[in-house]
Amino acid sequence: MKKTDSNHIPEAELSHSMVHYLLTIHKLKEGKGYARVTDIAKDLGLTKGSVSTAVNNLKKRKLVTEEEDSKFLLLTDQGHDEVHRILSSRTLLFYFLRDFVGVTEEIAENDACQMEHLMSPETSQKFFEFMKDLACTCERLEGQGVIPDSFKFKTSLDLCQYQSAEDFMESQEGDTHLPAEEQS
């Protein structure tokens, strides 16, 4: 499979479990200031051996590196970009499934987690633009009294605050979608 852009790993190369390793490294680094194999194993409920094997695969893909003097794991620029892309996809999918499609929060969370790494960068950007256009148009028209309540698209994700998909992507933190209460 060819690369779809210079900052994206081909989809076939990142498995669901690899994504969870990347997201866990990101979350630990943000929360504790560091990530070690031991921390990842504890967080994911896995053995240190299986985590070491996975981390070595991520190193080969140039998504993760290790500090020379401490064995702390770091995301490379490419790894960091991939994490933010995946988190953005997960966030958009979660809110779309919950608010637009109407599935339960639990199902939206699970399905978004399953699909997040499968979405191409182009689809993710177009999906952001679609959701933002719909949400912001409804918000604007509602303010003008043009849209009846039964036709409004309501989401607790404030996409109107972002100028672009890139701004939205950079706002992603932790290892999950952006909860509505953190939006402001």
C-alpha positions in Angstrom: 0.0 0.0 0.0 1.3 3.4 -0.9 1.6 6.3 1.6 -1.3 8.7 1.3 0.7 11.6 2.5 4.2 12.2 3.9 3.0 12.3 7.5 0.9 9.2 7.5 1.8 5.5 7.9 0.0 3.3 5.4 -3.1 2.0 7.1 -2.1 -1.7 6.6 1.0 -1.1 8.7 -0.8 0.0 11.9 -2.8 -2.7 13.7 -5.3 -1.9 16.3 -2.9 -3.0 19.0 -0.1 -0.9 17.6 -2.4 2.1 17.8 -3.1 1.3 21.5 0.6 1.2 22.2 1.1 4.6 20.6 -1.8 6.1 22.4 -0.6 4.7 25.7 2.9 6.2 25.2 1.3 9.5 24.4 -1.0 9.4 27.4 1.8 8.4 29.8 4.2 11.1 28.5 1.5 13.7 28.9 0.4 12.5 32.3 3.6 11.4 34.0 6.2 13.1 31.8 7.7 9.8 30.7 6.7 6.4 29.4 8.6 3.1 30.1 7.9 -0.4 28.9 6.9 -1.2 32.5 4.4 1.6 32.6 2.9 0.6 29.2 2.6 -3.0 30.4 0.8 -2.0 33.6 -1.5 0.4 31.8 -2.5 -2.1 29.1 -2.5 -5.2 31.4 0.2 -6.9 29.4 3.5 -8.5 30.0 6.7 -6.5 29.7 7.9 -9.0 27.1 5.0 -8.5 24.8 5.3 -4.7 25.2 9.0 -4.8 24.4 8.3 -6.7 21.2 5.6 -4.2 20.1 7.8 -1.2 21.0 10.6 -2.6 18.9 8.2 -2.9 16.0 7.2 0.7 16.5 10.8 1.7 16.6 11.4 0.0 13.3 8.6 2.0 11.8 10.2 5.2 13.2 7.2 6.0 15.3 8.9 5.6 18.7 12.4 6.2 19.9 14.2 5.8 23.2 16.1 8.4 25.3 19.7 7.3 25.3 20.4 7.7 29.0 17.1 6.7 30.6 15.2 4.1 28.5 12.2 6.5 28.4 10.1 6.1 25.3 9.3 9.0 23.1 7.1 9.4 20.1 9.0 10.7 17.0 7.5 13.6 15.2 5.9 11.1 12.8 4.6 9.1 15.8 3.2 12.2 17.4 1.5 13.2 14.2 0.0 9.8 13.8 -1.4 9.8 17.4 -3.1 13.2 16.8 -4.5 12.0 13.5 -5.9 8.8 15.2 -7.3 10.7 18.2 -9.0 13.2 15.8 -10.6 10.4 13.9 -11.7 8.7 17.1 -13.2 12.0 18.4 -15.1 12.7 15.2 -16.4 9.1 14.9 -17.5 9.0 18.6 -19.5 12.2 18.3 -20.9 11.4 14.9 -22.0 7.9 16.0 -23.5 9.2 19.3 -25.0 12.5 18.2 -25.7 12.0 14.6 -26.5 8.3 14.3 -28.0 8.0 17.8 -26.2 4.9 19.2 -25.4 4.7 22.9 -22.3 6.3 24.3 -20.8 2.9 25.0 -21.3 1.6 21.5 -20.1 4.9 20.0 -16.9 4.6 22.1 -16.3 1.0 21.1 -17.0 1.5 17.4 -14.9 4.7 17.2 -12.0 2.8 18.8 -12.3 0.0 16.3 -12.4 2.4 13.3 -10.1 5.2 14.3 -6.9 3.9 12.7 -8.6 2.8 9.5 -9.6 6.3 8.4 -7.3 7.9 5.9 -6.0 11.4 6.5 -8.1 12.6 3.5 -11.2 11.0 4.9 -10.5 12.3 8.3 -10.1 15.9 7.0 -13.3 15.7 4.8 -15.2 14.1 7.8 -14.2 17.1 10.0 -15.2 19.6 7.3 -18.6 17.8 6.9 -19.4 17.7 10.6 -18.2 21.3 11.2 -20.2 22.6 8.2 -23.3 20.8 9.4 -23.0 21.7 13.0 -22.0 25.3 12.4 -24.6 25.9 9.7 -27.3 24.5 12.0 -26.1 26.6 14.9 -26.1 29.8 12.7 -29.5 29.1 11.2 -30.9 28.2 14.6 -29.8 31.6 15.9 -31.7 33.2 13.0 -34.8 31.1 13.8 -34.7 29.4 10.4 -34.4 25.8 11.4 -37.1 24.0 13.3 -36.0 22.0 16.3 -36.8 18.7 14.6 -34.3 19.3 11.9 -31.4 20.5 14.0 -28.2 18.6 14.2 -27.1 18.8 17.9 -23.7 17.8 19.1 -21.8 18.7 22.2 -18.6 18.8 20.3 -18.0 22.5 19.4 -16.4 22.2 16.0 -17.2 25.8 15.2 -14.2 26.9 17.4 -11.7 25.3 15.1 -10.5 27.0 12.0 -9.3 23.8 10.3 -8.9 20.1 10.6 -5.3 20.7 11.5 -6.3 22.9 14.5 -8.7 20.3 15.6 -6.0 17.6 15.3 -3.6 19.5 17.4 -6.1 19.9 20.2 -6.3 16.1 20.8 -4.8 15.0 24.1 -4.6 11.8 26.2 -5.7 8.6 24.7 -9.4 9.2 24.0 -11.8 11.5 22.3 -12.3 15.0 23.6 -15.1 15.0 26.2 -17.7 17.7 25.7 -16.9 19.3 29.1 -13.3 20.0 27.9 -14.5 21.9 24.9 -14.4 25.7 25.4 
